Amino acid sequence: MASSSSLSSASMAMGDEKPHVLAVDDSLLDRKLIEKLLTNSSCKVTTAENGQKALDLLGLGDGQHALNSIASKVNLIITDYCMPGMTGYELLKKIKESPTMKDIPVVIVSSENVPTRIKKCLDEGAEEFMLKPLQKSDVNRLRCQLTKFSNPHKGMLCMGR
Amino acid sequence: MDRNHLKRQVDFMKRSFLDQGYLDEQFIQLEELQDDDNPNFVEEIVTLFFNDSARLLQNIEQALVSGPIDFAKLDNYMHQFKGSSSSIGAKRVKDECTRFKEYCTAGNAEGCFRTFVQVKQEHATLRTKLETYFQLARQAGPPGTSRGQVR
């Protein structure tokens, strides 16, 4: 993901330094957890309890326009893999199929370490596949990578990769 | 009430939970997330866990006792339960969940029944221990504040 998308530049231009993360998980507990992890890392967070709601927020729901969505502001999507209805993988696919959203990095998280699952997600374009529960160090790393995406010329040193 | 003494007791209790495997490092991670903006974060998350898990345990119980066992459904419930247990660092509970899931995968009803008893037991034990822990923690006041003001 080397390209500095116009989406990130837009939010940077508005003086909004905090990355905006969309976190998707069917577990309320895990949503609260990821939200706290992210806000502690100075991220703005929106949560969604399933894939469909996530798509609606991104303006990709049926018959929607991206106009009033958070689509232009989201810098990263973190989604659980195992969700009823639409899995994280299916959500990933839909995002990657969208001309407006395909460049937004998507991270898949799962409680299960299944190599075929990991490969499938990475092949479909997931930025990373991480194991639950997420740690502070995981979020710090993601945060650091986000800064690199939106400021490719700043050449920040990210620790602990 | 000597606050420092209470704080030491809280720490000691937590240490023993970790040593005896009731909790793991994830619980410490939760505590590290707690801050002035969310001074009761850990207790809120744990309360959420116990409310949620009570419901899941009921569903599992129902699925076990009513008619032919749907192992896929059981596995699904247990997956959710195991996930939340893992998220709060409930190690022993999580380990029993893993055992249960193995029996599910093997289609072993008897194994499921037996393990489920263990799951419920560990869950109940942890609940009691954490209730005591949070009561004590509340009395001891917020960690790391030298002024000792309880918000």
Interface residues (C-beta under 8 A of the other chain):
Chain A: S27 L28 L29 D30 K32 L33 K36 L37 N40 C82 S111 K132 P133 Q135 K136
Chain B: Q26 Q29 L30 E32 L33 D35 N38 F41 E44 I45 L48 F49 D52 H79 Q80 K82 G83 S84 S86 S87 I88
